[in-house]
Amino acid sequence: MTAKSERHTITYRLKDLEGRLDPARFIRLGRGTLANIDAIAKVNVMPGGTHVAVLTNGQKLQVSRLQSRIIRERFLKL
């Protein structure tokens, strides 16, 4: 979803879209999720080593176990 609660369907791989976006502003949260870092309000630690990203609009997005490690490293550096 976008900041305006719009939904868009893409007909190509998310990896291709990720390659077109600025890696300093966007991060992959899981297999089917990319997020703008500016829209992430906080990241909650969950049991089992995973995380949930809470966006500024209140939406919660599950972060994969692999990406949880990357999120931790990235947000600790900010």
C-alpha positions in Angstrom: 0.0 0.0 0.0 1.1 3.5 -0.6 1.0 6.5 1.9 -2.4 7.4 0.4 -3.7 3.8 1.0 -3.5 3.0 -2.7 -2.8 -0.5 -3.9 -0.8 -1.2 -7.0 -0.2 -4.5 -8.8 3.0 -5.0 -10.6 3.5 -7.5 -13.4 7.3 -8.0 -12.9 9.5 -9.3 -10.1 9.8 -7.3 -6.9 13.5 -7.8 -7.2 13.4 -5.7 -10.4 11.5 -2.9 -8.7 13.9 -3.0 -5.8 16.8 -2.5 -8.2 15.2 0.7 -9.5 14.6 2.2 -6.0 17.2 4.1 -4.0 18.7 1.5 -1.5 19.3 4.4 1.0 15.5 5.0 1.1 13.9 1.6 0.6 14.4 -1.8 2.3 13.1 -5.2 1.7 11.2 -6.6 4.7 10.4 -10.0 3.2 9.7 -11.9 0.1 6.9 -9.7 -1.0 7.4 -6.5 0.9 9.5 -3.3 0.3 9.2 -0.3 2.6 10.3 3.3 2.5 12.6 3.7 5.5 11.0 7.1 6.2 7.7 5.4 6.7 8.9 3.0 9.4 8.0 4.5 12.8 9.5 1.6 14.9 10.5 -2.0 14.7 9.3 -4.4 17.3 11.2 -7.6 18.3 9.1 -10.7 18.2 9.7 -14.2 19.6 11.9 -16.4 17.4 14.2 -13.7 16.2 11.8 -12.0 13.8 10.6 -8.4 13.8 7.5 -6.4 12.9 7.9 -3.0 11.3 5.3 -0.5 12.4 4.7 2.2 9.8 3.8 5.8 10.5 0.2 5.1 9.3 -0.1 2.3 11.9 0.2 -0.6 9.5 2.3 -3.5 10.7 4.5 -5.5 8.3 6.1 -8.8 9.2 9.9 -8.8 8.6 11.4 -12.1 7.5 14.0 -13.8 9.7 16.7 -13.1 7.2 15.7 -9.5 6.8 15.4 -9.1 10.5 19.1 -9.3 10.9 19.6 -6.7 8.1 17.0 -4.4 9.7 18.7 -4.7 13.1 22.1 -3.8 11.6 20.7 -0.9 9.5 18.6 0.7 12.2 21.4 0.4 14.8 23.6 2.4 12.4 21.1 5.3 12.1 
